[in-house]
């Protein structure tokens, strides 16, 4: 294992984050704070509790996931796309590092940034809504698992994209709508039976449900199922990345 190579990639990506701290950290936190003000205070004060949880506290896991998924994908996709765009990807491919080490460097940095952002948003939520965490260990575990999985997914998007517009297609047109429709602002048990069944095909439902269980001990889907679906998606992403490096898909052309 080339630890020096991993460290070089990781430090380079982390340094890029701190050079763009307003865009990478301040903007997502400010946006999420606006959600807390509008939905948690203005609208939440007029709504009743959901599963014996105040509405303002109920939406915290969904809002954290909304930022976590978007930032994980964005950080990882941009990180691997830039070497392709600049032409330095060939130096990376010819360096004495394996695809696993490249993956650890880029995905590790993207996941680190996302976890930091998630923790910062949870700390910011304390300014607006009081809440208690029922399962702290599982909260951190699910946060890490989600950040790694979707950073890996973002890495795949960065490999696939051949222009800057494509980097934004999946986060804006797919991930964000799926998050809003995945129980971020409501319990899927509030939906009619048909729509509850349809919603279960949305993979983001399992992420938000599992994260909400870690917060409050209540969930729309069993925690084992939520973690299982996330692990299956992680395995699928790993398989695709292995195939991409083996065949040179979007890397050597």
C-alpha positions, 0 to 999 in steps of 0.5 A, spaced: 500 500 500 502 506 497 501 510 503 505 516 501 501 516 494 494 516 498 497 522 503 499 526 497 492 525 493 488 526 500 492 533 502 491 536 495 484 535 495 483 537 502 487 543 501 482 545 495 477 545 500 480 550 504 482 555 498 474 555 497 471 555 504 466 560 502 463 555 497 465 549 500 462 550 507 459 556 508 454 556 502 451 549 504 451 551 512 447 558 510 442 554 505 441 549 510 440 554 516 434 558 511 431 551 511 431 551 519 428 558 519 423 557 514 420 550 515 423 549 522 420 556 525 415 559 521 412 553 518 414 548 524 411 552 529 404 551 526 404 544 525 403 538 530 408 533 532 410 527 527 411 520 531 412 525 538 417 529 535 417 536 533 416 538 526 423 542 527 427 536 530 423 531 525 426 535 519 434 535 521 436 528 519 433 530 512 436 536 511 443 533 513 442 528 508 440 533 503 447 537 504 451 530 505 449 527 499 449 533 494 456 535 497 459 528 497 457 527 490 460 534 488 466 534 491 468 527 489 466 528 482 469 535 481 476 532 484 477 526 479 474 530 473 479 536 474 485 531 472 481 529 466 480 536 464 487 538 465 490 532 462 494 530 468 490 524 469 495 521 465 500 522 470 496 519 475 495 513 471 502 512 470 504 513 477 506 507 482 499 507 485 493 502 484 486 504 483 485 502 490 490 507 492 487 513 488 480 511 490 482 512 497 485 518 496 479 522 492 473 518 496 477 519 503 478 526 502 471 527 499 467 523 505 472 527 510 469 534 507 462 531 507 462 529 514 465 535 517 459 539 513 454 534 516 457 535 523 457 543 522 450 543 520 448 538 526 451 543 530 448 549 527 441 546 528 442 546 535 441 554 534 434 553 532 431 546 534 433 543 541 434 535 539 437 529 543 441 523 539 438 516 541 444 512 538 450 516 537 454 510 535 450 509 529 449 516 527 456 517 526 456 510 523 451 512 518 454 518 517 460 515 515 457 510 510 453 515 507 459 520 505 463 514 503 458 511 499 456 517 495 463 520 495 464 513 491 458 515 487 460 522 485 467 519 483 463 515 478 460 521 475 466 525 475 469 519 471 463 519 466 462 526 465 466 529 459 464 537 461 462 541 467 454 541 465 454 533 466 457 534 473 451 538 475 446 533 472 445 528 477 446 532 483 441 537 481 436 533 477 436 526 480 439 526 487 435 533 490 428 531 487 429 524 490 431 527 497 425 531 497 421 525 495 424 521 500 421 523 507 426 529 508 420 533 510 415 528 512 414 521 514 412 516 508 407 513 513 403 519 512 402 518 504 396 513 501 398 506 501 400 506 493 404 512 494 408 508 500 409 502 496 412 507 490 416 511 495 420 505 497 423 504 490 427 511 492 433 509 495 434 515 499 428 513 503 433 508 506 438 513 508 434 518 511 430 513 515 436 510 518 439 517 519 432 519 523 432 512 527 439 514 529 437 521 532 430 519 535 429 511 535 423 512 530 424 510 522 419 509 516 424 503 514 427 497 519 434 500 520 437 493 518 434 494 511 436 501 510 444 499 512 443 493 507 441 497 501 446 502 502 451 497 503 449 494 496 449 500 493 456 501 495 458 494 493 455 496 486 459 503 486 466 499 487 465 494 482 463 499 477 470 503 479 474 497 479 471 495 472 473 502 469 480 502 471 481 495 469 478 497 462 480 505 462 473 507 461 473 515 460 480 515 463 485 513 457 481 516 451 
